[in-house]
Amino acid sequence: MSSNRPLRLILRLAPLALAGLLAACAADSRGPKGLDQAITPTEQYPLKVAEVPGQIRLAAHPQGLSEAQRAAVEALADHWLQEGGGPVTIRVPNAGVDPRAADVTSGQAADVLRAEGVPGEQIRRVAYDATGEGVAPIVVAYTTFRAEIPRCGLKWENLSTNSQNKPMENFGCAVNANMAAQIADPADIAFPRAADSTDAGRRTTVIDKYRQGQSTAGATEAGASGTLSTLGGGGGSN
């Protein structure tokens, strides 16, 4: 009987030793050096955008835009519509140019932008300090955003050896690269969109229908019947 005591002791101590070993591994991977390691795909390859300015510089003419200038403004408006840019700013110099010529040229530029489809509320005319610039131009500019798509698979480590339990170098790259390539408006990555105004009347209607056990869907969604079926009602009588 006494000869089995060492074996029983080893069997009892083995789980404790294993738990200690696992704790040591966990402490190594989550210690001070491991806390700065990415643990999810979005942390390892976060979605990023770059600001891409688009602008043209126009000389002020008393008669307004020339044909070449008009074509340049139309091209800028076309790019704005394709890229979904933010506000279009027409910067008018406060020095170094004939004020009347600057007013006529900048006004016609705004007219061309509106005619090409840029909403009037997105067009702003502001003055800028052009002191010391000589013949200062009128600057028509906007800023758009482009998603930065990471390049994946450039380097591979040994996937079968990971003693520190750290994420692989390419972990999450393909997922976020696909997301960056498919997002229609990269500005949504930079900042959230403003919420639309609420419809208090529609909200009241939906709540009233819900309380009455009726469908809250619109007329085109509800179809001919607007009453909800009773859950657990069972079949009809024979």
N, C-alpha and C positions, 0 to 999 in steps of 0.2 A: 504493500500500500504506500509505504514511504517513498518508493522509487518513482511514483507518479506525481508526487508533489511538484517537482520542478517543471514538469510538462504543464500541469494545471496552472501554475504560476505564470508561465510564459503565455498561455492562452488568455489569461485574465489581463495581463499587461499589454498584450498586442494591440487591442483596440485603443488603449490610451496612447500608445506610441504612434499609432496611425493618425489619431486625431491631432497630436502635437505636430506631426509632419505636415498635415494639411494646413494647420494654422500657420506654420512657418511659411509655406508656399503662398498662402493668401496674403500674409504680411509683406512678403517680398513683392508681389505683383500690385498690391494696393498701398504700398508704403509711400514715403515722400517722393520717390522717383517714379512711382507708378501713377500718382494722382494726376500728373499732367498728360497722361496718355489718353487718347480718345477711346471711348468705350462703345460708341454707337456710330453708325454710318454717317449721320448728319454732323456729328462732331469731328469726324475724321476728314470728311470732304464737305464742308458747309457750302450752301449755295451762295454765290457771290455775283455781284454785278459791277460793271464799270460805267462811269458816266462818259457819254460820247457827245461832245458839243458839236452842233452844226451851225454855221454862221456864214453870212455874206456881208461884204462891206460895199456900201454904195456911196458914190460921190453925189453931193447935192447939186441939183440943176434947177434953175428958176422955172423951167417948163415942166419939171417933174421927171419921171422915170424915162430913160431911153429904152429902146427895144431890147437891147442886151440886158439891161437891168431888170426889165419886166420879166424876161425869160428866166433870169436867175432867181427872182422872187417866186415865180411859178414852180421852178424846180425844187426850191426849198420847201414850199408848201406841199408838194407831192411827197417828198421824203418825210415830212412831218406826219402826213396822213398814213404812210406805210409803217412808220416806226412808232406811232402813238406817243409822240413827244409831249412834253409839258408845255407850259405857257411860252408863247413866242414873244420875245421882247424886242421892240424897236428902240434902240438907244440913239438919241439925238444929241449931237454935241452942243455945248453951250458957248463954244468959242471956236474961232478958226473957220467959220463958215457963215454965209449969208443966212440970217435967221429965216427969211421968207422962203428961200430956196430949200432950206432944211425942212421947214414945215410942209411945203408942197410935196417934196420927195417922200418924206416919211408918211404923209397922209395917203399918197397913192400906193405906197408899199402895203399899208394896212388894208386898203381897198382890194388890192390884188390877192392878198392872203384870204380875205373873206370870200372873194369870188371863187377861189380854188377850194373852199370847203373848211377852212380853219374857223371855228366858232369865234364870234366877236369877243366873248368873255375870256378867251384864251390869248388875246392880243393885247399887249401893253406897250404904251409909248412912255419912255422915261428919258430924262436928261442925264448926261454924264459930263464930267469935268474934262474938257479937252484943252485946257490951258497948256501952251507950249508944244502942242502937237502939229503946228502948222495947219495945213488943209486937213481938217479932221473929217472922217467918214461917218456916215450913218450905218450903224451895225444892226443887222437883223439876225437874231440868234435864238436858239432853243437848245435844250439839253434832253437827250434821250438816254436810255439805259440798255446795255447789252449784257446778256448772261455770260459769265466766264465758265466755260466747259472744261473740266479737268481732263487731262490725258491719262488714261489708265493703262496698266500692264507694261509700263516701261521697265519695271524691275520686279523680279519675283524672288522671294526668300524661300527657304525650305519649309514647306507647309506641314511637314511631319514632325518638325522639332520646334516646340514652343514652351520651353521650361518656365518662362516668366508669365505665361498666360496673357500675352499682349495681343491686341488686334493685329491682323495681317495688314501689310502696307497698302494693299489694294481693297481692303474691306470697305464696301459702300461706294467705291468710285463709280462703278458702272451704273448703279441705281441713280446717283445724283447727277451724273453726266447726262443720262437720259431725261431726267426731270428738267435740267437746265436747257436742254435742246428743245423741249416740247412746250415750255411755259410760253403762252402767247404774248404776254406783256411782262418783260423782265422787271419793269418798275414794281410789280407786285412782290418781287424778292426784296427790293430795297425798303419798301414801306407799305403798310396795309392800305387798302382803299378806304375812302370815307364811306360810312354807312348811308344807305338811302334813307330818305325820310319815311317815317312809319305812316301807315294808313289806319287811323283810329277807327274809322267807320267799318272797314273790313274786319278789323280785329274784334269789334263788338259783335258783328254778325256771326263770326266764327264761334265765339264763346257762347252766344245764345243758342246756336244750332247744336253745339256740343252738349250743352245742358239739357236740351230737349231730346237727345239721342238721335239727332239727324246727322246726315253727312255734311262735313264741313268743306267739301270740295266745291269748286265753282260749277256753274251750270254745264259747261262743256265737258267737265270731268265726271260729274255725277251721273250723266245720262238721264234716262227717263225716270228712274227711281231715286229719290233723295232720302230714303229712310234706311237706316242701318239695320242689318239682320241681327236678331237677338242671339248672342252667343249661348251655346248649350241648350238651344230650344228643342233639339231633337227632331225627329220626323213627324209627319202628320199621321192622323188616325186612318185606318183602313176602312 
